[in-house]
Amino acid sequence: MKNLFYSVCVVLGVTFLTLNNPVLAEAETKRVCIDVKDKDGKVAKDAKGNPKQSCKDVKQHKKLEGTAVPEKK
């Protein structure tokens, strides 16, 4: 009975610590598109005449707040 109680406490403690950790919080994703360039350095265009783009999803993390670093004299 003691072992069961201790194991449940450990599991709940680890779960609580990992769920409330701000560093492990989900990051927002942002879609970034860049124009594709050909060999000459000009923007490549598709059949409709629109510029071709290379798009990627990037994670955008929030900065953590902290205390200011004291300056040396």
N, C-alpha and C positions, 0 to 999 in steps of 0.2 A: 504494500500500500504506500509506503514511504517513497519507494522508487518511482511509482506512477505519479505521485504528487510532485516530486522534484523534476521529473521529465516534462510534465505539463507546464510547470513554472519556467523551465528553461526555454521551451518552445514558444511560449507566450512572450517571454522577455525578448528573445531574438526577433520575433515577428514585430513587436512593438518598436524596437530600435530601428529596424530596417524600413518600416513604413513611415516613420516620422523624420527620417533623415533628409534634410533639404538638398544635399548633394546628389542623392539618388533620385530626386524628383524628375519627372518627365520633362524633357526639353521640347520647346515648340519647334515645329518644322517650318521652314521657309523655302519657297521655291525660287531658285536663282537661275535666270536664263542669260546666256551669253551668245552674241552673234557669231556664226561660223564664218571664218575667212578662208579664201582660196589661196593658191600659191603666191599670187601677186599682192596679197594683203588687203584685197577688196572684199566687201561683204558678199557672201554667196547668196543667191536667190533661188527660190523654188519655182515650180511651174506657174504659179499664180503671180509671181513677181514679189512675193513677200520675202523678207530676209529669213534665211534658215537660222534656227536657234538650237543651242545645246542646253538643255535644262537639267538641273540636279536639285534634289531635296537636301537641304542642309539643316542640321540641328542648331538652334539658337538658344544658348544657355543664358540664364539670368545671372547677373552678378550678385555675389553674396555680400551683404553689408557687414562691415567690421569697424573696429576702432581705428582712429588715425594713428599713424606712426609718429612718435615724438621726434622732433628735429634735434640734431646735435648742435651744440654751441661752439 
